[in-house]
Amino acid sequence: MTGIKGIPVVTEAARSGEKYRTPQGFSAIKDGVRGRSAAGAHATATPAAPVGTPAGAKPRWLKAPLAGGAGYDFVRNTVREHRLATVCEEAKCPNIGECWSAGTATIMVMGAVCTRACRFCSVDTGNPRGWLDADEPRHVAESVALMKLKYVVLTSVDRDDLADGGAAHYAACVRAIKQQNAEVAVEALTPDFSGVLADVATVVDSGVDVFAQNIETVRRLTHPVRDPRAGYEQTLRVLAHAKAHRATVLTKSSLMLGLGERADEIAECMDDLRAAGVDILTLGQYLRPTVNHLSVERFVTPEEFELYREWGLARGFRECVSGPLVRSSYRAEQALAGNNVGLQGGVAAART
């Protein structure tokens, strides 16, 4: 079945890298990056993925438990019933089974189509042309209450099609959660709002407890890892402003490893984030979501992740959560426990 101008509609599942038409009537690319065959004559306009993907099976320390169980089914059914998009699903997170089974989820607001096309991310990309679900703040608040969450992570796609990048809608979702239950802690893992600091302040003032914006990779690899509209210094400015605007709000960022970064560049990035006042840092292994995305340059060992955690703590981060399967919102409710969210012993486990 096809939609306008021959674009497949979402009722017939598009393949990874293909363009399709959403129920809201705009086009998007499945998994965010156009497939090589679909790119055609424009293929040279997209930075090529680096060569050197490690051959063979993934290391044993990258095996995640299968999703399932009553807790997992409960969260999944709640997400479906209330028409919520979760980054757990959209970004193909390897920890979905663990987190959903524990009754936690990262809810993605403002839809499931991003205006940007980062080369590491499998969220669909397109131009929503201003579309927003006006009922979403209420649906999100109701779902958080139904799931009996004490800590919720709200994240979102980038919405460069909106004048404020979606900051007001984001803030409305936070306020709705807090109005339903003031005791719920809310972490906002936000886009960069194109570096517009007034929009950053809108979200910070909404009642969030943690404000997060991911720097993703080291300075040298920022492009083409991230969309050209994103930037290393832009992320640092956003994080610094969030902290300066409201000092009581904890700030957080995340680094993916295995993209070709050097150890000295990781250290430099840590220093830059601390200079911006960032409180919490997470580090995890980049895993290639589809063949159209950036290749994995190497698999970082559990020993290295533990070393990088020591580096982070020595630099003054309140917590540095570091491990192969760690993602920016992984067990976020435990991030202040000072125990690497229970990942100690990961090296010993990997050796067995």
Order of alpha helices (4+ residues) and beta strands (2+ residues): beta-beta-alpha-alpha-beta-alpha-alpha-beta-beta-beta-alpha-beta-alpha-beta-alpha-beta-alpha-alpha-beta-alpha-beta-alpha-beta-alpha
